[in-house]
Amino acid sequence: TASCKKYLSEEPKKQAKIKTVEQLEALVNNATEFSKETNFTATYSTDDTEISKEVDKNNVTAFTVNSLQRYVSSTAGIENLATDELWTGEFKKIFTANVILKNIDLVSGDEASRRRVKADAHFIRAMSYWILVNNYCAPYAAANMNSLGLPLKRTVDYEESLKRATLQETYDFILADIEAAKKVAEVDVDPRKTWRVSQKAISAFMSRYYLFTGDYDKS
């Protein structure tokens, strides 16, 4: 089934059942998808984390091998891990955002909800690419702009190219998504759904974006 064209040509059943904007909003509201931390490199490869011998000895099931590889900065160990939760997790969010963007103009529902969910999708995709570009690519610098960026997934098409774009193209893609997300009407962050887009969230994101790209006045 992995190589069968007939199998790949069939529309996924989940995709075929999307008819309303409420269904797309439910995808955005999935707390288990968007509120959990999947960046274990950021969690464990930092001076803010300390796992003493005593803590490890008394909590033998608390820390996975993957986590400890990052904690001790074992480059070889990380390279040889069977899975990468961060890469997989963020591209899963990107896929969800693309499902929303593919269907948003086809489903029934009020226009205000449609605009909100569409802005959310652009914001989610931008944030996921931001996390990925700062973990898997060279730092933003004039000398690096033609180096490898990320595969830019704009659709849910399995035949879409997975070739890595340049670093410049990746940053441009993130910025374009944020510009699209700015159309959201909500000003304040919803404390119950902090991953949903708002004007304040966009301002915070753009401040960090310009800080990383060296445009300190805009930051």
Secondary structure as the mmCIF struct_conf table of DSSP 4:
data_model
#
loop_
_struct_conf.conf_type_id
_struct_conf.id
_struct_conf.beg_label_comp_id
_struct_conf.beg_label_asym_id
_struct_conf.beg_label_seq_id
_struct_conf.end_label_comp_id
_struct_conf.end_label_asym_id
_struct_conf.end_label_seq_id
BEND BEND1 SER A 3 SER A 3
HELX_RH_AL_P HELX_RH_AL_P1 LYS A 5 SER A 9
BEND BEND2 GLU A 10 GLU A 10
HELX_LH_PP_P HELX_LH_PP_P1 GLU A 11 PRO A 12
HELX_RH_AL_P HELX_RH_AL_P2 LYS A 13 ALA A 16
TURN_TY1_P TURN_TY1_P1 LYS A 17 LYS A 17
STRN STRN1 THR A 20 THR A 20
HELX_RH_AL_P HELX_RH_AL_P3 VAL A 21 VAL A 28
TURN_TY1_P TURN_TY1_P2 ASN A 29 ASN A 29
HELX_RH_AL_P HELX_RH_AL_P4 ALA A 31 PHE A 34
BEND BEND3 SER A 35 LYS A 36
HELX_RH_AL_P HELX_RH_AL_P5 PHE A 40 TYR A 44
BEND BEND4 SER A 45 THR A 46
TURN_TY1_P TURN_TY1_P3 ASP A 47 ASP A 48
HELX_RH_AL_P HELX_RH_AL_P6 LYS A 53 ASN A 58
TURN_TY1_P TURN_TY1_P4 VAL A 60 ALA A 62
BEND BEND5 PHE A 63 PHE A 63
HELX_RH_AL_P HELX_RH_AL_P7 VAL A 65 TYR A 71
TURN_TY1_P TURN_TY1_P5 VAL A 72 SER A 73
HELX_RH_AL_P HELX_RH_AL_P8 THR A 75 GLU A 79
TURN_TY1_P TURN_TY1_P6 ASN A 80 ASN A 80
BEND BEND6 ALA A 82 ALA A 82
HELX_RH_AL_P HELX_RH_AL_P9 GLU A 85 ASN A 103
TURN_TY1_P TURN_TY1_P7 ILE A 104 LEU A 106
BEND BEND7 VAL A 107 VAL A 107
STRN STRN2 SER A 108 SER A 108
BEND BEND8 GLY A 109 GLY A 109
HELX_RH_AL_P HELX_RH_AL_P10 GLU A 111 TYR A 136
BEND BEND9 CYS A 137 CYS A 137
HELX_LH_PP_P HELX_LH_PP_P2 ALA A 138 PRO A 139
BEND BEND10 TYR A 140 TYR A 140
HELX_RH_3T_P HELX_RH_3T_P1 ALA A 142 ASN A 144
TURN_TY1_P TURN_TY1_P8 MET A 145 ASN A 146
BEND BEND11 SER A 147 SER A 147
STRN STRN3 LEU A 148 PRO A 151
BEND BEND12 THR A 155 VAL A 156
TURN_TY1_P TURN_TY1_P9 TYR A 158 GLU A 159
BEND BEND13 GLU A 160 GLU A 160
STRN STRN4 ARG A 164 THR A 166
HELX_RH_AL_P HELX_RH_AL_P11 LEU A 167 ALA A 181
TURN_TY1_P TURN_TY1_P10 LYS A 182 LYS A 183
BEND BEND14 ASP A 188 ASP A 188
TURN_TY1_P TURN_TY1_P11 PRO A 191 ARG A 192
TURN_TY1_P TURN_TY1_P12 THR A 194 TRP A 195
BEND BEND15 ARG A 196 ARG A 196
HELX_RH_AL_P HELX_RH_AL_P12 GLN A 199 PHE A 212
TURN_TY1_P TURN_TY1_P13 THR A 213 GLY A 214
TURN_TY1_P TURN_TY1_P14 TYR A 216 LYS A 218
#
